[in-house]
């Protein structure tokens, strides 16, 4: 895919999230698996983050994570390419009276060299597969070194190229979904609110390799390896006992092979070399 095609795809993704912004919190706020995912990601980050840290958040969406981390006393510069998402984020910061701790900037993660507030930061953070919306992830990763303090962190939540839950859908006839992560360099067609764009899948090994010159990997955890993906609707509500058991098993095995890299997502944290 050439540069023009990548730019058009990025704009299509921005349009999709602009359309979803008014509904986003309503759609996901009460979903117990989405809540579980957010709790896992935040728990993961807080074990490494020093008090009063400066965070650069990519694809910040409506600001759920920005508000959480600001509420913990951190400063957050929240970026997103979607203007509608940015407006929701600003409303949320005002509502929680966190304007002094949350700033925002419309900026694509593929153009971080144009970022107005360049930090440097204690943490670069991207949640829930925002970075899977680009086929230029190497370009994004190369920009991190200049934005992160020595000994600072990068935490990314990404979709790997194999998901056990999705592959098992093969046995109920959902062949296209079961194999969609095997799309390679061309990416896979996705859609939100009727707007189509492409996404790509990246294994932890790809992130490690691209960042190994300046960063060392300190943790990889599988997310929704045993707990099902949130698109399997009402699983937690219909099977609360099983949901609880799967959470406990996932917590036990989240860092072990192969579970750390075959979930719906994985969480990877790297520390910049001093």
N, C-alpha and C positions, 0 to 999 in steps of 0.2 A: 504494500500500500504506500503510495507516494505522499509527499508532504501535504499537497492539496487535499487528498482524500482524508488524511488524518485530521486536517483542520475542519473539513465538512462534517466528519463523524463527531468531532468534539462539539461543534455547534448543534448537531442533532441531539446529542446527549444533554446539552444545556437546555435546549427547548423542552426535552422530555421532563427534566427536573423542574423547570419553570412551571410546567403544567401540573406537576405533582405537588408542588410546594404548599398550596392551600389545603391539601388533604393529607399531607404526610404524617403529621402528628396524630391526626384522628385515626388513620389507618393502622398505625403501629404502636401507639402508646399503651394500649391494653393487652397487647399480644404477649403472653407469658414467655414464649421462646425468644422473642425479641428482647424482652426484659432480661432474660437469662444471658443472652449474648452480650448485652451492654455491661451487665454486672461482671462477667468474666473478663472482658477487655479492660474495664476500669481497675479491677482487682489486679490484673497483670501489670498494668502501668504503675499503679501506686506502690508496688513493692520495690520499684527502682527509682522513683522520682523523688528528688529532694524537695523540702518545703520551699514555697515561694519561687517555684521554677517558672521560666518563660517558655511557653509552648507555641509552636507554629502548627496550626491544624489545617490540613488539606481537605478539600471536599467536605466542609464543615456542615453542610446541610442547614437544617433549621436551628442548629445550635444546642442540641441536647447535651452533647459531650462538652462543649465550651462552657455551658452553664454549670455543669457538674464540676469541672476542674476549677473554674473560677470560684465556685462555692467552697472549694478546698483551699483557697488562698493563692492559687496560681494565676498568672496572667496568660491570656490566650489571644493570639492574633489569628482570627478565623477567616480562612479564605475559601472561596467557591467561585465557580464560573457562572452559576445560576443567580441572576439578580433577584428573582423571587425568593429563593432560599435565603439570600443575604438579608432581605427585608424581614423575613420571619425571625431570623437570628437577632437582628437589632431590636425587634419588638420584645423578644424573649429576654434579652439583656436588660432592657428598660424595666420590664415587668419585675424582674428579680433584683433590680437596682445594682446591677453588676457592670455598668458602663465604664467604670474606672478600671476594671480588670479585663474586659473583653473589647477588643478592637476588631475591625473587619476590613477586608479588602477584596474586591472582585479581581480574581487572578486565577488563571489556569495553572495547574501543576506542571504543565509542559512549558510554562514561561516564567518560572521562578526567578530567572535572571532579571526580570522586569519588576520584581516585588519591591514595593516602596519601603516597607519595614523589613530590613534584612537581618534584624537581630544583632548578634547571633543568639541562637536559642538553646535551651537545655534539652528540648525534645521536639522532634518533628513527628507528627501523629496523623495517620490516615485510617479511618475506620470503614468497616463494612464495604470493602471492595470498590471504593471510588476509583482507585488506581487501576482496576481491571477495565476501566472504560477507555484506556489508551493502548495503542500498539507501540507507543514510544516510551515505554517504561524505563528503558535504559537511559534515555535523555533526562527523565525526571530524577532518577537516582543519582546521576552524575552531578546534579545541582545541589545535592544535600551537603557536601563537604564544606562549602563556603558559608552555609547557614547554621551550622551546628558548632557549639563550643567544644573545645577539647574535653574529652570524657563525657560529652553529651550523648543523647539517645535518639534513636529512630525506632518507632513502633508502627508497623503496618499490619492491617488486617485484610487479607487477600483471599481470593478464590484459587485453589490449586487446580492442576490439570486432571486430577482424578478425585471424585467424591464417591465414597462407598454407597451412601444413600441413593444418589442419583443412578449409579450403575445398577443397583438392585431394581430400579424401576423397569429395567429391561424385561424382568420376569412377569410384569403385568402389562406388557405390550407398549410401553412408552419408550420406543426405540430411539426416537429423535432426542428426547431429553437425556436418556442414558448415555448417549455418545456425544453430546454437544460440546463437552470440554476437550474433545480430541480434534479440535478445529485447526490447530496449528497457527501459522503466521497470519492467516487470512481473518482470523477472529470468527466469532459467532454472532448471529443477528439476535438482538434483544429488543424489547419494546416496553415503554412505560407510557401510560395514558395515550396510547395510539401512535406514539412517536417512535420510530425505529432508529437504532444505532447499533454499532458493533462493540463487542467486548472480547477480551483476551484472558487467558488463564496462565498463571505463573507459579511454578513450584518454589519452595524455599531455597533450593539449590541455586536458582536463577538470581534471587536477591542477594544471597551470600557472595556469589561470584562477582556480581556487578559492584558490590560495595567493599569487597575484601581489601582493597588497597588502603582505605581510610577507616574502616569499621570492622569490629570483630563481633560475631554473633554470640549473644549471651543466652538466648532462649527462643525456642520454637514450641508452640502449643497448638494442638488440634482444637478446633471449635466446631461443634455440631458434627462430631464423628459418630457418637452413639446417640446423643440427643438428635432428633430429626431436624432438618431444615425448617425454618419458620413458614415456608410456603405449603407445608403439610398442615393444613388449617385445623385449628382446634385440637391438635394432638394432646397438648398439656391439659386442656380442660376435660377432654373425654377420657383420658387415661392418666389421672394424676399420680397414682401409685407407680405406674411404669415410668412416667416422666421423672419422678424422684429417684428411682433406682438407676435410670440411665444417666442422670446428672452425677450421681455419686461415682458410678463407674468411669464416666468421662473425666471427672476430676482426678481419679486415681491414675488413669492411663494417658492423660493429655500430653505428656512429654515423652512418652515411649513410642518406639517404632512398632508398627507403622502408623499408629493412631495420630501422631503429631502432624501428619501430612496428607491424610485421606478424608478429612472432614469437608463440610460445606465451605469452611474457611480454615485458615490458620493464622495465628498471631506470631509475628516474628519481631524480636527486639535486638537491636545491634547497638554497641557502644563505640563512640569515636575514639580512635587511638590517640593517646596524649602526645 
